[in-house]
Amino acid sequence: MKENLADRMLEVMSDACWHSTDELVEKVSHRFSATMHVLKKRGYQFDKRRIQGQQHEYRLVIESKAIASLTISNA
């Protein structure tokens, strides 16, 4: 089965570490922010921080409602 962009983003960001814009462009898509928007609508939460000038990093908030429901349903 072909992996979609949302699945790819969750796989990359599931470590709860900070990920640079460049990394997300390379590993997800140049439109990673659109994918992030779709995931936010599903209940996922992301943190964003400025690291230098206009450069940012992002991380998945593991405590988000969507992650909790996945954990409960997989138990």
Distance bins in CASP14 RR format, pairs under 12 A and 6 or more apart:
PFRMAT RR
TARGET T0000
AUTHOR 0000-0000-0000
RMODE 2
METHOD distances of the structure
MODEL  1
1 7 0 0 0 0 1 0 0 0 0 0 0
2 8 0 0 0 0 0 1 0 0 0 0 0
3 9 0 0 0 0 0 1 0 0 0 0 0
3 10 0 0 0 0 1 0 0 0 0 0 0
3 11 1 0 0 1 0 0 0 0 0 0 0
3 12 0 0 0 0 0 1 0 0 0 0 0
3 27 0 0 0 0 0 1 0 0 0 0 0
3 28 0 0 0 0 0 1 0 0 0 0 0
3 29 0 0 0 0 0 1 0 0 0 0 0
3 35 0 0 0 0 0 1 0 0 0 0 0
4 10 0 0 0 0 1 0 0 0 0 0 0
4 11 0 0 0 0 0 1 0 0 0 0 0
4 28 0 0 0 0 0 1 0 0 0 0 0
4 29 0 0 0 0 0 1 0 0 0 0 0
4 35 0 0 0 0 1 0 0 0 0 0 0
4 38 0 0 0 0 1 0 0 0 0 0 0
4 39 0 0 0 0 0 1 0 0 0 0 0
5 11 0 0 0 0 0 1 0 0 0 0 0
5 12 0 0 0 0 0 1 0 0 0 0 0
5 24 0 0 0 0 0 1 0 0 0 0 0
5 25 0 0 0 0 0 1 0 0 0 0 0
5 27 0 0 0 0 0 1 0 0 0 0 0
5 28 1 0 0 1 0 0 0 0 0 0 0
5 29 1 0 1 0 0 0 0 0 0 0 0
5 30 0 0 0 0 0 1 0 0 0 0 0
5 31 0 0 0 0 1 0 0 0 0 0 0
5 32 1 0 0 1 0 0 0 0 0 0 0
5 33 0 0 0 0 0 1 0 0 0 0 0
5 34 0 0 0 0 1 0 0 0 0 0 0
5 35 1 0 1 0 0 0 0 0 0 0 0
5 36 0 0 0 0 1 0 0 0 0 0 0
5 37 0 0 0 0 0 1 0 0 0 0 0
5 38 1 0 0 1 0 0 0 0 0 0 0
5 39 0 0 0 0 1 0 0 0 0 0 0
6 12 0 0 0 0 0 1 0 0 0 0 0
6 13 0 0 0 0 0 1 0 0 0 0 0
6 28 0 0 0 0 1 0 0 0 0 0 0
6 29 0 0 0 0 0 1 0 0 0 0 0
6 31 0 0 0 0 0 1 0 0 0 0 0
6 32 0 0 0 0 0 1 0 0 0 0 0
6 34 0 0 0 0 0 1 0 0 0 0 0
6 35 1 0 1 0 0 0 0 0 0 0 0
6 36 0 0 0 0 1 0 0 0 0 0 0
6 37 0 0 0 0 0 1 0 0 0 0 0
6 38 1 0 1 0 0 0 0 0 0 0 0
6 39 1 0 1 0 0 0 0 0 0 0 0
6 40 0 0 0 0 0 1 0 0 0 0 0
6 41 0 0 0 0 0 1 0 0 0 0 0
6 42 1 0 0 1 0 0 0 0 0 0 0
6 43 0 0 0 0 0 1 0 0 0 0 0
6 44 0 0 0 0 1 0 0 0 0 0 0
6 60 0 0 0 0 0 1 0 0 0 0 0
6 66 0 0 0 0 0 1 0 0 0 0 0
7 13 0 0 0 0 0 1 0 0 0 0 0
7 14 0 0 0 0 0 1 0 0 0 0 0
7 28 0 0 0 0 1 0 0 0 0 0 0
7 35 0 0 0 0 1 0 0 0 0 0 0
7 38 0 0 0 0 0 1 0 0 0 0 0
7 39 0 0 0 0 1 0 0 0 0 0 0
7 42 0 0 0 0 0 1 0 0 0 0 0
8 14 0 0 0 0 0 1 0 0 0 0 0
8 24 0 0 0 0 1 0 0 0 0 0 0
8 26 0 0 0 0 0 1 0 0 0 0 0
8 27 1 0 0 1 0 0 0 0 0 0 0
8 28 1 0 1 0 0 0 0 0 0 0 0
8 29 1 0 0 1 0 0 0 0 0 0 0
8 32 0 0 0 0 1 0 0 0 0 0 0
8 35 1 0 0 1 0 0 0 0 0 0 0
8 36 0 0 0 0 0 1 0 0 0 0 0
8 38 0 0 0 0 0 1 0 0 0 0 0
8 39 0 0 0 0 0 1 0 0 0 0 0
9 19 0 0 0 0 1 0 0 0 0 0 0
9 23 0 0 0 0 0 1 0 0 0 0 0
9 24 1 0 0 1 0 0 0 0 0 0 0
9 25 0 0 0 0 0 1 0 0 0 0 0
9 27 0 0 0 0 1 0 0 0 0 0 0
9 28 1 0 1 0 0 0 0 0 0 0 0
9 29 0 0 0 0 1 0 0 0 0 0 0
9 31 0 0 0 0 0 1 0 0 0 0 0
9 32 1 0 0 1 0 0 0 0 0 0 0
9 33 0 0 0 0 0 1 0 0 0 0 0
9 34 0 0 0 0 0 1 0 0 0 0 0
9 35 1 0 1 0 0 0 0 0 0 0 0
9 36 1 0 0 1 0 0 0 0 0 0 0
9 37 0 0 0 0 0 1 0 0 0 0 0
9 38 0 0 0 0 1 0 0 0 0 0 0
9 39 1 0 0 1 0 0 0 0 0 0 0
9 40 0 0 0 0 0 1 0 0 0 0 0
9 42 0 0 0 0 0 1 0 0 0 0 0
9 44 0 0 0 0 1 0 0 0 0 0 0
9 46 0 0 0 0 1 0 0 0 0 0 0
9 58 0 0 0 0 1 0 0 0 0 0 0
9 59 0 0 0 0 0 1 0 0 0 0 0
9 60 0 0 0 0 1 0 0 0 0 0 0
10 16 0 0 0 0 0 1 0 0 0 0 0
10 19 0 0 0 0 0 1 0 0 0 0 0
10 27 0 0 0 0 0 1 0 0 0 0 0
10 28 0 0 0 0 1 0 0 0 0 0 0
10 32 0 0 0 0 0 1 0 0 0 0 0
10 35 0 0 0 0 1 0 0 0 0 0 0
10 36 0 0 0 0 0 1 0 0 0 0 0
10 38 0 0 0 0 0 1 0 0 0 0 0
10 39 1 0 0 1 0 0 0 0 0 0 0
10 42 0 0 0 0 1 0 0 0 0 0 0
10 43 0 0 0 0 0 1 0 0 0 0 0
10 44 1 0 0 1 0 0 0 0 0 0 0
10 46 0 0 0 0 0 1 0 0 0 0 0
10 60 1 0 0 1 0 0 0 0 0 0 0
10 62 0 0 0 0 0 1 0 0 0 0 0
10 64 0 0 0 0 0 1 0 0 0 0 0
10 66 0 0 0 0 1 0 0 0 0 0 0
10 67 0 0 0 0 1 0 0 0 0 0 0
10 70 0 0 0 0 1 0 0 0 0 0 0
11 19 0 0 0 0 0 1 0 0 0 0 0
11 24 0 0 0 0 0 1 0 0 0 0 0
11 27 0 0 0 0 1 0 0 0 0 0 0
11 28 0 0 0 0 1 0 0 0 0 0 0
11 35 0 0 0 0 0 1 0 0 0 0 0
11 39 0 0 0 0 0 1 0 0 0 0 0
11 60 0 0 0 0 0 1 0 0 0 0 0
12 18 0 0 0 0 0 1 0 0 0 0 0
12 19 1 0 0 1 0 0 0 0 0 0 0
12 20 0 0 0 0 0 1 0 0 0 0 0
12 23 1 0 0 1 0 0 0 0 0 0 0
12 24 1 0 0 1 0 0 0 0 0 0 0
12 25 0 0 0 0 0 1 0 0 0 0 0
12 26 0 0 0 0 1 0 0 0 0 0 0
12 27 1 0 1 0 0 0 0 0 0 0 0
12 28 1 0 0 1 0 0 0 0 0 0 0
12 29 0 0 0 0 0 1 0 0 0 0 0
12 32 0 0 0 0 1 0 0 0 0 0 0
12 35 0 0 0 0 0 1 0 0 0 0 0
12 36 0 0 0 0 0 1 0 0 0 0 0
12 39 0 0 0 0 0 1 0 0 0 0 0
12 46 0 0 0 0 0 1 0 0 0 0 0
12 58 0 0 0 0 0 1 0 0 0 0 0
12 59 0 0 0 0 0 1 0 0 0 0 0
12 60 0 0 0 0 1 0 0 0 0 0 0
13 19 1 0 0 1 0 0 0 0 0 0 0
13 20 0 0 0 0 0 1 0 0 0 0 0
13 23 0 0 0 0 1 0 0 0 0 0 0
13 24 0 0 0 0 1 0 0 0 0 0 0
13 27 0 0 0 0 1 0 0 0 0 0 0
13 28 0 0 0 0 1 0 0 0 0 0 0
13 32 0 0 0 0 1 0 0 0 0 0 0
13 35 0 0 0 0 0 1 0 0 0 0 0
13 36 0 0 0 0 1 0 0 0 0 0 0
13 39 0 0 0 0 1 0 0 0 0 0 0
13 44 0 0 0 0 1 0 0 0 0 0 0
13 45 0 0 0 0 0 1 0 0 0 0 0
13 46 1 0 0 1 0 0 0 0 0 0 0
13 47 0 0 0 0 0 1 0 0 0 0 0
13 57 0 0 0 0 0 1 0 0 0 0 0
13 58 1 0 0 1 0 0 0 0 0 0 0
13 59 1 0 0 1 0 0 0 0 0 0 0
13 60 1 1 0 0 0 0 0 0 0 0 0
13 61 0 0 0 0 1 0 0 0 0 0 0
13 62 0 0 0 0 1 0 0 0 0 0 0
13 64 0 0 0 0 0 1 0 0 0 0 0
13 67 0 0 0 0 0 1 0 0 0 0 0
14 39 0 0 0 0 0 1 0 0 0 0 0
14 44 0 0 0 0 0 1 0 0 0 0 0
14 59 0 0 0 0 0 1 0 0 0 0 0
14 60 1 0 0 1 0 0 0 0 0 0 0
14 61 0 0 0 0 0 1 0 0 0 0 0
14 62 0 0 0 0 1 0 0 0 0 0 0
14 64 0 0 0 0 0 1 0 0 0 0 0
14 66 0 0 0 0 0 1 0 0 0 0 0
14 67 0 0 0 0 1 0 0 0 0 0 0
14 70 0 0 0 0 0 1 0 0 0 0 0
14 71 0 0 0 0 0 1 0 0 0 0 0
15 23 0 0 0 0 0 1 0 0 0 0 0
15 59 0 0 0 0 1 0 0 0 0 0 0
15 60 0 0 0 0 1 0 0 0 0 0 0
15 62 0 0 0 0 1 0 0 0 0 0 0
16 45 0 0 0 0 0 1 0 0 0 0 0
16 46 0 0 0 0 0 1 0 0 0 0 0
16 47 0 0 0 0 1 0 0 0 0 0 0
16 58 0 0 0 0 0 1 0 0 0 0 0
16 59 1 0 1 0 0 0 0 0 0 0 0
16 60 1 0 0 1 0 0 0 0 0 0 0
16 61 1 0 0 1 0 0 0 0 0 0 0
16 62 1 0 1 0 0 0 0 0 0 0 0
16 63 0 0 0 0 1 0 0 0 0 0 0
16 64 0 0 0 0 0 1 0 0 0 0 0
16 67 0 0 0 0 1 0 0 0 0 0 0
17 23 0 0 0 0 0 1 0 0 0 0 0
17 47 0 0 0 0 0 1 0 0 0 0 0
17 57 0 0 0 0 1 0 0 0 0 0 0
17 58 0 0 0 0 0 1 0 0 0 0 0
17 59 1 0 0 1 0 0 0 0 0 0 0
17 60 0 0 0 0 1 0 0 0 0 0 0
17 62 0 0 0 0 0 1 0 0 0 0 0
18 24 0 0 0 0 0 1 0 0 0 0 0
18 46 0 0 0 0 0 1 0 0 0 0 0
18 47 0 0 0 0 1 0 0 0 0 0 0
18 48 0 0 0 0 1 0 0 0 0 0 0
18 49 1 0 0 1 0 0 0 0 0 0 0
18 50 0 0 0 0 0 1 0 0 0 0 0
18 51 0 0 0 0 1 0 0 0 0 0 0
18 55 0 0 0 0 0 1 0 0 0 0 0
18 56 0 0 0 0 1 0 0 0 0 0 0
18 57 1 0 1 0 0 0 0 0 0 0 0
18 58 1 0 0 1 0 0 0 0 0 0 0
18 59 1 0 1 0 0 0 0 0 0 0 0
18 60 0 0 0 0 0 1 0 0 0 0 0
18 61 0 0 0 0 0 1 0 0 0 0 0
19 25 0 0 0 0 0 1 0 0 0 0 0
19 26 0 0 0 0 0 1 0 0 0 0 0
19 27 0 0 0 0 1 0 0 0 0 0 0
19 28 0 0 0 0 1 0 0 0 0 0 0
19 32 0 0 0 0 1 0 0 0 0 0 0
19 36 0 0 0 0 0 1 0 0 0 0 0
19 46 0 0 0 0 1 0 0 0 0 0 0
19 47 0 0 0 0 0 1 0 0 0 0 0
19 48 0 0 0 0 0 1 0 0 0 0 0
19 49 0 0 0 0 0 1 0 0 0 0 0
19 51 0 0 0 0 0 1 0 0 0 0 0
19 56 0 0 0 0 1 0 0 0 0 0 0
19 57 1 0 0 1 0 0 0 0 0 0 0
19 58 1 0 1 0 0 0 0 0 0 0 0
19 59 1 0 0 1 0 0 0 0 0 0 0
19 60 0 0 0 0 1 0 0 0 0 0 0
20 26 0 0 0 0 1 0 0 0 0 0 0
20 27 0 0 0 0 0 1 0 0 0 0 0
20 28 0 0 0 0 0 1 0 0 0 0 0
20 32 0 0 0 0 0 1 0 0 0 0 0
20 48 0 0 0 0 0 1 0 0 0 0 0
20 49 0 0 0 0 0 1 0 0 0 0 0
20 50 0 0 0 0 0 1 0 0 0 0 0
20 51 1 0 0 1 0 0 0 0 0 0 0
20 52 0 0 0 0 0 1 0 0 0 0 0
20 55 1 0 0 1 0 0 0 0 0 0 0
20 56 1 0 0 1 0 0 0 0 0 0 0
20 57 1 0 1 0 0 0 0 0 0 0 0
20 58 0 0 0 0 1 0 0 0 0 0 0
20 59 0 0 0 0 0 1 0 0 0 0 0
21 27 0 0 0 0 0 1 0 0 0 0 0
21 28 0 0 0 0 0 1 0 0 0 0 0
21 29 0 0 0 0 0 1 0 0 0 0 0
21 30 0 0 0 0 1 0 0 0 0 0 0
21 31 0 0 0 0 0 1 0 0 0 0 0
21 32 1 0 0 1 0 0 0 0 0 0 0
21 33 0 0 0 0 1 0 0 0 0 0 0
21 36 0 0 0 0 0 1 0 0 0 0 0
21 48 0 0 0 0 1 0 0 0 0 0 0
21 49 0 0 0 0 0 1 0 0 0 0 0
21 50 0 0 0 0 0 1 0 0 0 0 0
21 51 0 0 0 0 1 0 0 0 0 0 0
21 52 0 0 0 0 0 1 0 0 0 0 0
21 53 0 0 0 0 0 1 0 0 0 0 0
21 54 0 0 0 0 1 0 0 0 0 0 0
21 55 1 0 0 1 0 0 0 0 0 0 0
21 56 1 0 1 0 0 0 0 0 0 0 0
21 57 1 0 0 1 0 0 0 0 0 0 0
21 58 1 0 0 1 0 0 0 0 0 0 0
22 28 0 0 0 0 0 1 0 0 0 0 0
22 30 0 0 0 0 0 1 0 0 0 0 0
22 32 0 0 0 0 0 1 0 0 0 0 0
22 51 0 0 0 0 0 1 0 0 0 0 0
22 55 0 0 0 0 1 0 0 0 0 0 0
22 56 0 0 0 0 0 1 0 0 0 0 0
22 57 0 0 0 0 1 0 0 0 0 0 0
22 58 0 0 0 0 0 1 0 0 0 0 0
23 29 0 0 0 0 0 1 0 0 0 0 0
23 32 0 0 0 0 1 0 0 0 0 0 0
23 55 0 0 0 0 0 1 0 0 0 0 0
23 56 0 0 0 0 0 1 0 0 0 0 0
23 57 0 0 0 0 1 0 0 0 0 0 0
23 58 0 0 0 0 1 0 0 0 0 0 0
23 59 0 0 0 0 0 1 0 0 0 0 0
24 30 0 0 0 0 1 0 0 0 0 0 0
24 31 0 0 0 0 0 1 0 0 0 0 0
24 32 1 0 1 0 0 0 0 0 0 0 0
24 33 0 0 0 0 1 0 0 0 0 0 0
24 34 0 0 0 0 0 1 0 0 0 0 0
24 35 0 0 0 0 1 0 0 0 0 0 0
24 36 0 0 0 0 1 0 0 0 0 0 0
24 46 0 0 0 0 0 1 0 0 0 0 0
24 48 0 0 0 0 0 1 0 0 0 0 0
24 55 0 0 0 0 0 1 0 0 0 0 0
24 56 0 0 0 0 1 0 0 0 0 0 0
24 57 0 0 0 0 1 0 0 0 0 0 0
24 58 1 0 0 1 0 0 0 0 0 0 0
24 59 0 0 0 0 0 1 0 0 0 0 0
24 60 0 0 0 0 0 1 0 0 0 0 0
25 31 0 0 0 0 1 0 0 0 0 0 0
25 32 1 0 0 1 0 0 0 0 0 0 0
25 33 0 0 0 0 1 0 0 0 0 0 0
25 35 0 0 0 0 0 1 0 0 0 0 0
25 56 0 0 0 0 0 1 0 0 0 0 0
25 58 0 0 0 0 0 1 0 0 0 0 0
26 32 0 0 0 0 1 0 0 0 0 0 0
27 35 0 0 0 0 0 1 0 0 0 0 0
27 58 0 0 0 0 0 1 0 0 0 0 0
28 34 0 0 0 0 1 0 0 0 0 0 0
28 35 1 0 1 0 0 0 0 0 0 0 0
28 36 0 0 0 0 1 0 0 0 0 0 0
28 38 0 0 0 0 0 1 0 0 0 0 0
28 39 0 0 0 0 0 1 0 0 0 0 0
28 58 0 0 0 0 0 1 0 0 0 0 0
29 35 1 0 0 1 0 0 0 0 0 0 0
29 36 0 0 0 0 0 1 0 0 0 0 0
29 38 0 0 0 0 0 1 0 0 0 0 0
31 37 0 0 0 0 1 0 0 0 0 0 0
31 38 0 0 0 0 0 1 0 0 0 0 0
32 38 0 0 0 0 0 1 0 0 0 0 0
32 39 0 0 0 0 0 1 0 0 0 0 0
32 46 0 0 0 0 0 1 0 0 0 0 0
32 48 0 0 0 0 0 1 0 0 0 0 0
32 56 0 0 0 0 0 1 0 0 0 0 0
32 58 0 0 0 0 1 0 0 0 0 0 0
33 39 0 0 0 0 0 1 0 0 0 0 0
33 40 0 0 0 0 0 1 0 0 0 0 0
33 46 0 0 0 0 1 0 0 0 0 0 0
33 48 0 0 0 0 0 1 0 0 0 0 0
33 56 0 0 0 0 0 1 0 0 0 0 0
33 58 0 0 0 0 1 0 0 0 0 0 0
34 40 0 0 0 0 0 1 0 0 0 0 0
34 41 0 0 0 0 0 1 0 0 0 0 0
35 41 0 0 0 0 0 1 0 0 0 0 0
35 42 0 0 0 0 0 1 0 0 0 0 0
35 44 0 0 0 0 0 1 0 0 0 0 0
35 46 0 0 0 0 0 1 0 0 0 0 0
35 58 0 0 0 0 0 1 0 0 0 0 0
36 42 0 0 0 0 0 1 0 0 0 0 0
36 43 0 0 0 0 0 1 0 0 0 0 0
36 44 0 0 0 0 1 0 0 0 0 0 0
36 45 0 0 0 0 0 1 0 0 0 0 0
36 46 1 0 1 0 0 0 0 0 0 0 0
36 47 0 0 0 0 0 1 0 0 0 0 0
36 48 0 0 0 0 1 0 0 0 0 0 0
36 56 0 0 0 0 0 1 0 0 0 0 0
36 58 1 0 0 1 0 0 0 0 0 0 0
36 59 0 0 0 0 0 1 0 0 0 0 0
36 60 0 0 0 0 1 0 0 0 0 0 0
36 61 0 0 0 0 0 1 0 0 0 0 0
37 43 0 0 0 0 0 1 0 0 0 0 0
37 44 0 0 0 0 0 1 0 0 0 0 0
37 46 0 0 0 0 1 0 0 0 0 0 0
38 44 0 0 0 0 1 0 0 0 0 0 0
38 46 0 0 0 0 0 1 0 0 0 0 0
38 66 0 0 0 0 0 1 0 0 0 0 0
39 45 0 0 0 0 1 0 0 0 0 0 0
39 46 1 0 0 1 0 0 0 0 0 0 0
39 58 0 0 0 0 0 1 0 0 0 0 0
39 60 0 0 0 0 1 0 0 0 0 0 0
39 61 0 0 0 0 0 1 0 0 0 0 0
39 64 0 0 0 0 1 0 0 0 0 0 0
39 65 0 0 0 0 0 1 0 0 0 0 0
39 66 1 0 0 1 0 0 0 0 0 0 0
39 67 0 0 0 0 0 1 0 0 0 0 0
40 46 1 0 0 1 0 0 0 0 0 0 0
40 47 0 0 0 0 0 1 0 0 0 0 0
40 48 0 0 0 0 0 1 0 0 0 0 0
40 58 0 0 0 0 0 1 0 0 0 0 0
40 60 0 0 0 0 0 1 0 0 0 0 0
40 61 0 0 0 0 0 1 0 0 0 0 0
40 64 0 0 0 0 1 0 0 0 0 0 0
40 65 0 0 0 0 0 1 0 0 0 0 0
40 66 0 0 0 0 1 0 0 0 0 0 0
41 65 0 0 0 0 0 1 0 0 0 0 0
41 66 0 0 0 0 1 0 0 0 0 0 0
42 64 0 0 0 0 1 0 0 0 0 0 0
42 65 0 0 0 0 1 0 0 0 0 0 0
42 66 1 0 1 0 0 0 0 0 0 0 0
42 67 0 0 0 0 0 1 0 0 0 0 0
42 69 0 0 0 0 1 0 0 0 0 0 0
42 70 0 0 0 0 0 1 0 0 0 0 0
43 60 0 0 0 0 0 1 0 0 0 0 0
43 61 0 0 0 0 0 1 0 0 0 0 0
43 63 0 0 0 0 0 1 0 0 0 0 0
43 64 1 0 0 1 0 0 0 0 0 0 0
43 65 1 0 1 0 0 0 0 0 0 0 0
43 66 1 0 1 0 0 0 0 0 0 0 0
43 67 0 0 0 0 1 0 0 0 0 0 0
43 68 0 0 0 0 1 0 0 0 0 0 0
43 69 0 0 0 0 1 0 0 0 0 0 0
43 70 0 0 0 0 0 1 0 0 0 0 0
44 58 0 0 0 0 0 1 0 0 0 0 0
44 59 0 0 0 0 0 1 0 0 0 0 0
44 60 1 0 0 1 0 0 0 0 0 0 0
44 61 1 0 0 1 0 0 0 0 0 0 0
44 62 0 0 0 0 1 0 0 0 0 0 0
44 63 0 0 0 0 0 1 0 0 0 0 0
44 64 1 0 1 0 0 0 0 0 0 0 0
44 65 0 0 0 0 1 0 0 0 0 0 0
44 66 1 0 1 0 0 0 0 0 0 0 0
44 67 1 0 0 1 0 0 0 0 0 0 0
44 68 0 0 0 0 0 1 0 0 0 0 0
44 69 0 0 0 0 0 1 0 0 0 0 0
44 70 0 0 0 0 1 0 0 0 0 0 0
45 58 0 0 0 0 0 1 0 0 0 0 0
45 59 0 0 0 0 1 0 0 0 0 0 0
45 60 1 0 0 1 0 0 0 0 0 0 0
45 61 1 1 0 0 0 0 0 0 0 0 0
45 62 0 0 0 0 1 0 0 0 0 0 0
45 63 1 0 0 1 0 0 0 0 0 0 0
45 64 1 1 0 0 0 0 0 0 0 0 0
45 65 1 0 0 1 0 0 0 0 0 0 0
45 66 0 0 0 0 1 0 0 0 0 0 0
45 67 0 0 0 0 1 0 0 0 0 0 0
45 68 0 0 0 0 0 1 0 0 0 0 0
46 56 0 0 0 0 0 1 0 0 0 0 0
46 57 0 0 0 0 0 1 0 0 0 0 0
46 58 1 0 1 0 0 0 0 0 0 0 0
46 59 1 0 0 1 0 0 0 0 0 0 0
46 60 1 0 1 0 0 0 0 0 0 0 0
46 61 1 0 0 1 0 0 0 0 0 0 0
46 62 0 0 0 0 0 1 0 0 0 0 0
46 64 0 0 0 0 1 0 0 0 0 0 0
46 66 0 0 0 0 0 1 0 0 0 0 0
46 67 0 0 0 0 0 1 0 0 0 0 0
47 56 0 0 0 0 0 1 0 0 0 0 0
47 57 0 0 0 0 1 0 0 0 0 0 0
47 58 1 0 0 1 0 0 0 0 0 0 0
47 59 1 0 1 0 0 0 0 0 0 0 0
47 60 0 0 0 0 1 0 0 0 0 0 0
47 61 1 0 1 0 0 0 0 0 0 0 0
47 62 0 0 0 0 0 1 0 0 0 0 0
47 63 0 0 0 0 0 1 0 0 0 0 0
47 64 0 0 0 0 0 1 0 0 0 0 0
48 55 0 0 0 0 0 1 0 0 0 0 0
48 56 1 0 1 0 0 0 0 0 0 0 0
48 57 1 0 0 1 0 0 0 0 0 0 0
48 58 1 0 1 0 0 0 0 0 0 0 0
48 59 0 0 0 0 1 0 0 0 0 0 0
48 60 0 0 0 0 0 1 0 0 0 0 0
48 61 0 0 0 0 0 1 0 0 0 0 0
49 55 0 0 0 0 1 0 0 0 0 0 0
49 56 1 0 0 1 0 0 0 0 0 0 0
49 57 1 0 1 0 0 0 0 0 0 0 0
49 58 0 0 0 0 1 0 0 0 0 0 0
49 59 0 0 0 0 1 0 0 0 0 0 0
50 56 1 0 1 0 0 0 0 0 0 0 0
50 57 0 0 0 0 1 0 0 0 0 0 0
50 58 0 0 0 0 0 1 0 0 0 0 0
51 57 1 0 1 0 0 0 0 0 0 0 0
51 58 0 0 0 0 0 1 0 0 0 0 0
60 66 0 0 0 0 1 0 0 0 0 0 0
60 67 1 0 0 1 0 0 0 0 0 0 0
61 67 1 0 0 1 0 0 0 0 0 0 0
61 68 0 0 0 0 0 1 0 0 0 0 0
62 68 0 0 0 0 1 0 0 0 0 0 0
62 70 0 0 0 0 0 1 0 0 0 0 0
62 71 0 0 0 0 1 0 0 0 0 0 0
63 69 0 0 0 0 0 1 0 0 0 0 0
63 71 0 0 0 0 0 1 0 0 0 0 0
64 70 0 0 0 0 1 0 0 0 0 0 0
64 71 0 0 0 0 0 1 0 0 0 0 0
65 71 0 0 0 0 0 1 0 0 0 0 0
65 72 0 0 0 0 0 1 0 0 0 0 0
66 72 0 0 0 0 0 1 0 0 0 0 0
66 73 0 0 0 0 0 1 0 0 0 0 0
67 73 0 0 0 0 0 1 0 0 0 0 0
67 74 0 0 0 0 0 1 0 0 0 0 0
68 74 0 0 0 0 0 1 0 0 0 0 0
68 75 0 0 0 0 0 1 0 0 0 0 0
69 75 0 0 0 0 0 1 0 0 0 0 0
END
